Structure formats: C-alpha cells, structure tokens
Amino acid sequence: MEPDVRTCPFDFAQALEFDPVLEQLLTEEPVARIRMPYGEGEAWLVTRYEDVRTVTTDRRFSRSAVVGRDYPRMTPEPIIQAEAINVMDPPASSRLRSLIAKGFAPRHVDRMRVRTQHVVDDLLDRMERQGPPADLVEHMASPLPMTTICEVLDIPEADRTQLRRNAWTMMGVGASGREAAVKAKAELRAYFDTLTAQRRANPGDDLISTLALARDGDEILGDEELSVMAMVLLITGQDTTSYELGNISYTLLTRPEVAAVLRDKPERLPQVMEELLRFIPFRKGVGIPRVAMEDVTLSGVTIKAGDMVHVSYLTANRDERRFERSGELDLDRKSPPHMTFGWGSHHCLGAPLAAMELQVALGSLLHRFPALTLAVPKEEVPWNTTSIWRYPTSLPVKW
C-alpha cells in the first residue's frame, strides 16, 4: 500500500516553538512521504536520530546524485553549487574535508579567537556608548559573524555589504526571488574566483590562504574547489552563526535562570551551549536531500533505489529514544551529541569556528551586562518569516 503523501511547506515560524508537523511526523510517521513547495516529485523524510545517522553515514545514500536534479526543496532556486563539498560523497569529499579541516585546526581557531574577542569588545563598547534600550541583533548578532568571517577570510570592508546582500538573496523562500537568487549566486562565485586566485598567488595569514596552501601528501585544493569553499564559508559562516546568536540570546533573556547559571559559573558555558544548540530549532524543515542508491529499509519502511531522501536534524535532536525529556532544556544533559551541525560526511567543517564565536560573544555579553533584560515583552519580539532560518529580527534590550 502506498503511504499518504503530506504537503510540507515547513513555514512554521512562531518564536522558537517546535514545528508541530515535524513533531507529529517524529512520533507517528518517522519515515514519511512528503511533497515540498519547489522541485519535482516527492521525497521521503526521515526524522528519528538513528535513521538520520544511517542516511548521513551509509554509502547507500548519495548527496552527489542530487546534482542537476530538480529535487524537492524549500527555496525556488537550489542553494547548492555542483562543485561544493556539501554535495560530494566519500571518498571524494574525504580528501577535501581533510584539507579543509587543517584550516580549522586548534591553533588557527585560537588565532581567530583573539580577532573575534577584539570584534566583540568593539561591538559591545559601541552598544554601551549608545545606551539602553539597544537592539542586540543590530549591535551584535548581525554584525559579529559577518565581521568575523570577513576578518578570517581577509575580505575588504568595502565588499562586505554586497556580499551579505547576495548571500541573503540566495536564502529567500519566495517564488519571485528565483531570478535574483541565480544572479546573486553568479556574482558571489565570480567574486571568489578572483579573490582566491589572488590569494593563491600572494598568500597571507587568512583562512583562504591557509586553505590554498593546505597539503595532504601531494593533495591540494583545486582552483574551483577553493573558490566554492570560500563562498560556502562566507554564506554558512555568517548566516547560521548570526541566527544562532540571536536565538541563544533570546533564550537566555527569556530564561533568566539559565543566564544566572552561566554568570555564576562561566566555565560551564561550553557544555550549556551544546544543550542550547540541541534544544533550539534554528532553521525550518530540511536542507539538501540524498538519493537512495539501492533499496533500504528504515523503521520498517522500504525506500526504493532512486528515491529522494530528506533528513531532519531538528527532529533527531528531539528524539525521545536518544534524549530523555527532549522537549526540556537540561543544563546537566550528558546525552549523545546533537546534530545541529549536521552529521557524518557532511558535519559542518566550520563548527569549531562557530562554537568559538558563540562562546566568546555570549560569555562577553553576560560578563559585560550582568543586568541585561528584554526591553519589551517577549511576545513583542519580531521573528523572521521569509527564509529557511528561524531567528529574531530584533532583540531590544536594557541594562
């Protein structure tokens, strides 16, 4: 018997409440047939932690097989680049990952931490000078990740506004944005083709130069690989960290008991942040699917060779089989690792940079402004509704 097909807009955007459709699928239909706003045909949606782990690590599922296909998705234009690491399968991706991981080695992240602390201090100085009430999104969540990733990539200040605009255009979910998204992607690609060629010829101490010089035996990144990787770093390095900064700040502002724990014991921040990252649904729906290369049975459902398969990291993070009382924020949780940064061969390579930025920003914020509170009732905080990400568009605060 054919399963029922659900139409999933994945447009739920009420603060940081969990999407009831995703919650229902996790509990009632862990391998479900779905139709999405854009793309041809249908896909499977896999929601349980163990099944998500299988799809993201098992060679019977391929990311590269989606290239060139009009796959079911949330955005009018596919966000993927054909040469990007996020659509490669092992072993091709393994070579790239080992090269790129060298750019995020602890010594490089420690160097970036110093830069990040300077940026954070400068931004919080400005906020303090302006005085309350101030918008935390405008003063920290929005500028910090873009400034940090641009510092780390050594992108000239004059170019940053347009680059951010292009990255934002690619994330929109409105049908009218397709043409603009195609143009934005092409402009970003052209920019990074030029920049990475310059860095290869004249390397500095920035991350692009580090990646250009990275070697694994005789292996180095090719010109196209380097260009696409720099572009992916810019997009993912500023957008997602920016949204998570807003989301975690909102959570701390609306749960003062959590903020109090971190003020009293700042050394607990890394562990508490892992639980915040697990708990907060920081995006909507799903990302890039995979294709089943042969018939595979998951949770009693047979997925046929050639079928598109989406996974939900959001539901994996809320799976009661892996996280007791998964809907609660438990600061002492010692459960398995969360999937907010992805899993398997597509676990986010920039996760060490993102984690460092979040720790520096939140630690500094709590230390500098011990009396920080929301300047409006939490019901009045506005939320993004137009892209694949969930985050407050402004966070008015006072101290």
C-alpha positions as CSV (number, residue, x, y, z in Angstrom):
1,M,0.0,0.0,0.0
2,E,1.3,3.4,-1.0
3,P,1.9,5.8,2.0
4,D,-0.1,9.0,2.3
5,V,1.8,12.0,0.9
6,R,2.0,15.1,3.1
7,T,2.4,18.5,1.6
8,C,5.0,20.2,3.9
9,P,5.6,23.9,3.5
10,F,7.8,23.9,6.6
11,D,6.8,27.5,7.2
12,F,6.2,27.3,10.9
13,A,7.8,30.4,12.5
14,Q,6.4,31.0,16.0
15,A,9.3,32.2,18.0
16,L,11.3,29.1,18.9
17,E,8.4,26.8,19.4
18,F,9.0,23.4,17.8
19,D,7.2,22.8,14.5
20,P,4.1,20.7,15.3
21,V,4.2,19.0,11.9
22,L,7.8,17.8,12.5
23,E,6.9,16.7,16.0
24,Q,3.9,14.7,14.7
25,L,6.0,13.0,12.0
26,L,8.7,12.1,14.5
27,T,6.2,10.4,16.8
28,E,3.6,9.0,14.3
29,E,5.4,8.5,11.0
30,P,9.2,8.5,11.4
31,V,9.7,7.7,7.7
32,A,7.1,9.8,5.8
33,R,6.4,10.6,2.2
34,I,6.4,14.4,1.6
35,R,5.8,17.0,-1.1
36,M,7.6,20.3,-0.9
37,P,6.9,23.9,-2.2
38,Y,9.5,23.6,-5.0
39,G,11.1,20.9,-7.1
40,E,9.7,17.8,-8.9
41,G,8.0,14.9,-7.4
42,E,8.1,13.6,-3.8
43,A,10.7,12.7,-1.2
44,W,11.0,10.7,2.0
45,L,11.5,12.5,5.2
46,V,13.5,10.6,7.9
47,T,13.1,12.0,11.4
48,R,14.5,9.6,14.0
49,Y,18.1,10.0,15.4
50,E,19.3,6.5,14.4
51,D,17.7,6.7,11.0
52,V,19.1,10.1,10.3
53,R,22.5,8.7,11.4
54,T,22.1,5.9,8.9
55,V,21.1,8.1,6.0
56,T,24.0,10.5,6.6
57,T,26.8,7.9,7.0
58,D,25.7,4.9,4.9
59,R,27.2,4.8,1.3
60,R,23.8,3.6,0.1
61,F,22.7,7.2,0.2
62,S,24.3,9.7,-2.1
63,R,24.4,13.5,-2.0
64,S,26.2,13.9,-5.3
65,A,23.3,12.1,-7.1
66,V,21.1,15.1,-6.5
67,V,23.3,17.4,-8.7
68,G,21.4,18.5,-11.8
69,R,18.1,17.2,-10.5
70,D,15.1,19.4,-9.7
71,Y,14.9,18.0,-6.2
72,P,12.1,18.7,-3.7
73,R,13.1,21.7,-1.6
74,M,12.1,24.9,0.3
75,T,13.7,27.6,-1.9
76,P,12.8,28.5,-5.5
77,E,16.5,28.2,-6.6
78,P,18.7,25.3,-5.4
79,I,21.3,26.7,-3.0
80,I,23.9,24.0,-3.9
81,Q,26.9,24.5,-6.1
82,A,27.8,21.5,-8.2
83,E,31.5,21.6,-7.1
84,A,30.8,22.2,-3.5
85,I,31.8,19.8,-0.8
86,N,28.3,19.7,0.6
87,V,27.2,17.7,-2.5
88,M,30.1,15.3,-2.5
89,D,30.2,11.7,-1.3
90,P,33.2,9.9,0.3
91,P,35.9,9.2,-0.8
92,A,35.9,12.4,-2.9
93,S,34.7,14.5,0.0
94,S,37.2,12.9,2.4
95,R,40.2,14.4,0.6
96,L,38.6,17.8,0.7
97,R,37.5,17.5,4.3
98,S,41.0,16.6,5.5
99,L,42.5,19.6,3.6
100,I,39.8,22.0,4.9
101,A,40.0,20.7,8.4
102,K,43.6,21.9,8.5
103,G,42.2,25.4,8.2
104,F,40.2,24.8,11.4
105,A,43.0,23.2,13.4
106,P,43.0,24.3,17.1
107,R,46.0,26.7,16.6
108,H,44.1,28.5,13.8
109,V,40.9,28.7,15.8
110,D,42.9,30.1,18.8
111,R,44.3,32.8,16.5
112,M,40.8,33.5,15.3
113,R,39.6,33.7,18.9
114,V,41.8,36.7,19.5
115,R,40.4,38.5,16.5
116,T,36.9,37.6,17.5
117,Q,37.3,38.9,21.0
118,H,38.5,42.2,19.6
119,V,35.5,42.5,17.4
120,V,33.1,41.5,20.2
121,D,34.7,44.1,22.6
122,D,34.4,46.8,19.9
123,L,30.7,46.0,19.2
124,L,29.8,45.9,22.9
125,D,31.7,49.2,23.5
126,R,29.5,50.8,20.9
127,M,26.3,49.4,22.3
128,E,27.3,50.6,25.8
129,R,28.1,54.1,24.5
130,Q,24.7,54.3,22.8
131,G,23.0,53.3,26.0
132,P,19.7,51.4,26.5
133,P,17.4,50.4,25.0
134,A,19.5,48.9,22.2
135,D,18.9,46.2,19.6
136,L,21.1,43.2,20.3
137,V,20.6,41.9,16.7
138,E,21.8,45.2,15.3
139,H,24.7,45.6,17.7
140,M,26.0,42.0,17.9
141,A,24.1,39.1,16.4
142,S,24.0,40.6,12.9
143,P,27.4,42.3,12.5
144,L,29.6,39.9,14.5
145,P,29.6,36.7,12.4
146,M,29.9,38.7,9.1
147,T,32.7,40.8,10.5
148,T,34.5,37.7,12.0
149,I,34.2,35.6,8.9
150,C,35.3,38.5,6.7
151,E,38.3,39.1,9.1
152,V,39.2,35.4,9.0
153,L,38.9,35.3,5.2
154,D,40.5,38.8,5.0
155,I,37.7,40.3,2.8
156,P,38.0,44.1,2.3
157,E,35.4,46.1,4.3
158,A,34.1,47.8,1.2
159,D,33.0,44.5,-0.3
160,R,31.2,43.1,2.7
161,T,27.7,44.8,2.4
162,Q,27.2,43.5,-1.2
163,L,28.4,40.0,-0.3
164,R,26.0,39.8,2.6
165,R,23.2,41.0,0.4
166,N,23.9,38.3,-2.2
167,A,24.1,35.6,0.5
168,W,20.8,36.7,1.9
169,T,19.1,36.7,-1.5
170,M,20.1,33.1,-2.0
171,M,18.2,32.1,1.2
172,G,14.8,33.5,0.4
173,V,11.8,31.2,0.1
174,G,9.6,33.4,-2.1
175,A,8.9,32.2,-5.7
176,S,9.5,35.7,-7.0
177,G,13.1,35.5,-5.8
178,R,14.4,32.9,-8.3
179,E,15.9,35.3,-10.8
180,A,17.6,37.4,-8.1
181,A,18.9,34.2,-6.4
182,V,20.5,33.0,-9.7
183,K,22.2,36.4,-10.2
184,A,23.4,36.6,-6.6
185,K,24.9,33.1,-6.8
186,A,26.8,34.0,-10.0
187,E,28.0,37.3,-8.6
188,L,29.3,35.6,-5.4
189,R,31.0,32.9,-7.5
190,A,32.8,35.5,-9.7
191,Y,33.9,37.4,-6.7
192,F,35.5,34.4,-5.0
193,D,37.1,33.2,-8.3
194,T,39.0,36.4,-8.4
195,L,39.8,36.6,-4.7
196,T,41.0,33.1,-4.3
197,A,43.3,33.4,-7.4
198,Q,44.9,36.5,-5.8
199,R,45.4,34.6,-2.5
200,R,47.0,31.6,-4.2
201,A,49.4,34.0,-6.0
202,N,50.1,36.1,-2.9
203,P,49.1,34.2,0.3
204,G,48.7,36.0,3.6
205,D,47.7,34.6,7.1
206,D,44.0,34.5,6.4
207,L,41.9,31.3,6.1
208,I,41.6,31.4,2.3
209,S,45.4,31.5,2.1
210,T,45.7,28.7,4.7
211,L,43.3,26.6,2.6
212,A,45.2,27.4,-0.6
213,L,48.4,26.2,1.0
214,A,47.0,23.2,2.8
215,R,48.5,19.9,1.7
216,D,47.7,16.3,2.4
217,G,50.6,14.4,1.0
218,D,50.6,15.7,-2.6
219,E,47.0,16.8,-2.5
220,I,46.0,20.4,-2.6
221,L,42.6,22.1,-3.2
222,G,42.0,22.9,-6.9
223,D,41.1,26.4,-8.1
224,E,37.4,25.7,-8.4
225,E,37.3,23.8,-5.1
226,L,39.0,26.7,-3.3
227,S,36.7,29.3,-4.8
228,V,33.5,27.4,-4.0
229,M,34.8,26.5,-0.5
230,A,35.5,30.2,0.3
231,M,31.9,31.1,-0.9
232,V,30.4,28.3,1.2
233,L,32.4,29.6,4.2
234,L,31.2,33.1,3.7
235,I,27.5,32.1,3.5
236,T,27.4,29.5,6.2
237,G,30.0,31.3,8.4
238,Q,27.9,34.4,8.8
239,D,24.3,33.5,8.4
240,T,23.9,30.5,10.6
241,T,26.1,31.9,13.4
242,S,24.2,35.2,13.3
243,Y,20.9,33.4,13.7
244,E,22.1,31.2,16.5
245,L,23.5,34.2,18.3
246,G,20.1,35.8,18.2
247,N,18.3,32.6,19.2
248,I,20.6,31.8,22.1
249,S,20.5,35.4,23.3
250,Y,16.7,35.3,23.2
251,T,16.6,32.0,25.1
252,L,18.9,33.4,27.8
253,L,16.9,36.6,28.0
254,T,13.6,34.7,28.4
255,R,15.1,32.1,30.8
256,P,17.0,34.2,33.4
257,E,17.7,31.1,35.5
258,V,19.9,29.8,32.6
259,A,21.7,33.1,32.3
260,A,22.2,33.2,36.1
261,V,24.0,29.8,36.0
262,L,26.3,31.0,33.3
263,R,27.1,34.2,35.1
264,D,27.9,32.4,38.3
265,K,29.9,29.6,36.6
266,P,31.2,30.9,33.2
267,E,33.3,27.7,32.8
268,R,30.0,25.8,32.2
269,L,29.3,27.8,29.0
270,P,30.7,25.2,26.5
271,Q,28.5,22.4,27.9
272,V,25.4,24.5,28.3
273,M,25.9,25.8,24.8
274,E,25.8,22.3,23.4
275,E,22.4,21.8,25.1
276,L,21.1,25.1,23.8
277,L,22.2,24.1,20.3
278,R,20.4,20.8,20.6
279,F,17.2,22.3,22.0
280,I,16.7,25.4,19.8
281,P,15.1,24.7,16.4
282,F,17.3,27.2,14.5
283,R,16.0,26.5,11.0
284,K,12.9,25.4,9.2
285,G,12.2,21.9,7.7
286,V,15.1,20.3,5.8
287,G,18.1,21.1,3.7
288,I,19.8,19.2,0.8
289,P,18.4,15.6,0.2
290,R,20.2,12.4,-0.7
291,V,19.3,9.8,-3.3
292,A,19.0,6.1,-2.3
293,M,21.4,4.1,-4.5
294,E,19.6,0.8,-3.7
295,D,16.5,-0.4,-1.7
296,V,17.0,0.4,2.0
297,T,14.5,-0.3,4.9
298,L,14.4,2.2,7.7
299,S,12.0,1.9,10.7
300,G,10.1,-0.8,8.8
301,V,9.6,1.4,5.6
302,T,11.3,0.4,2.4
303,I,12.9,3.3,0.4
304,K,13.4,2.4,-3.2
305,A,16.6,2.9,-5.2
306,G,16.4,6.3,-6.9
307,D,14.1,7.9,-4.3
308,M,14.9,11.3,-2.8
309,V,15.5,11.2,1.0
310,H,15.5,14.2,3.3
311,V,16.6,14.1,6.9
312,S,15.6,16.4,9.8
313,Y,18.4,17.2,12.2
314,L,15.8,19.2,14.2
315,T,13.7,16.1,15.0
316,A,16.8,14.0,15.6
317,N,17.7,16.5,18.3
318,R,14.2,15.9,19.9
319,D,14.1,12.1,19.6
320,E,13.0,10.7,23.0
321,R,14.8,7.5,22.2
322,R,18.1,9.3,22.5
323,F,17.3,12.4,24.6
324,E,15.1,11.8,27.7
325,R,12.7,14.7,28.2
326,S,13.9,16.0,24.9
327,G,11.5,19.0,25.0
328,E,13.2,20.3,28.1
329,L,16.3,22.4,28.4
330,D,18.5,20.3,30.7
331,L,21.8,22.0,31.6
332,D,23.3,18.8,33.0
333,R,22.5,16.7,30.0
334,K,25.2,14.2,29.1
335,S,23.3,12.6,26.2
336,P,24.7,11.7,22.8
337,P,26.0,14.6,20.6
338,H,23.4,16.8,18.9
339,M,23.0,17.1,15.1
340,T,22.7,20.9,14.8
341,F,26.0,21.0,12.9
342,G,24.9,18.0,10.7
343,W,26.3,14.5,10.8
344,G,28.6,12.1,9.1
345,S,30.5,13.2,5.9
346,H,28.5,16.5,6.0
347,H,29.1,17.5,9.6
348,C,29.9,21.3,9.4
349,L,33.6,21.8,9.0
350,G,33.3,25.3,10.4
351,A,31.7,24.0,13.6
352,P,34.9,24.8,15.7
353,L,34.8,28.4,14.4
354,A,31.1,28.8,15.1
355,A,31.3,27.3,18.6
356,M,34.3,29.6,19.4
357,E,32.4,32.7,18.2
358,L,29.2,31.9,20.2
359,Q,31.2,31.2,23.3
360,V,33.2,34.5,23.0
361,A,30.1,36.6,22.2
362,L,27.8,35.1,24.9
363,G,30.5,34.9,27.6
364,S,31.4,38.6,26.9
365,L,27.8,39.7,26.8
366,L,26.9,38.0,30.2
367,H,30.1,39.4,31.8
368,R,29.7,43.0,30.5
369,F,26.0,43.3,31.1
370,P,25.0,41.3,34.2
371,A,21.6,43.1,34.4
372,L,20.7,42.6,30.8
373,T,17.0,42.1,30.2
374,L,14.5,42.3,27.3
375,A,13.2,45.9,26.9
376,V,9.9,44.7,25.5
377,P,7.5,41.8,26.5
378,K,8.8,38.6,24.8
379,E,5.5,38.4,22.8
380,E,6.6,41.6,21.0
381,V,9.9,40.3,19.7
382,P,9.6,40.1,15.9
383,W,10.7,36.9,14.1
384,N,11.9,36.2,10.6
385,T,9.2,34.5,8.4
386,T,10.7,34.9,4.9
387,S,13.7,32.5,4.8
388,I,14.7,29.0,5.7
389,W,16.1,30.2,9.1
390,R,14.4,31.0,12.3
391,Y,15.6,33.9,14.4
392,P,14.5,37.2,16.0
393,T,14.8,40.1,13.6
394,S,15.4,42.5,16.5
395,L,16.0,42.0,20.3
396,P,15.5,45.2,22.2
397,V,17.5,45.0,25.5
398,K,18.2,47.3,28.5
399,W,20.6,47.0,31.4
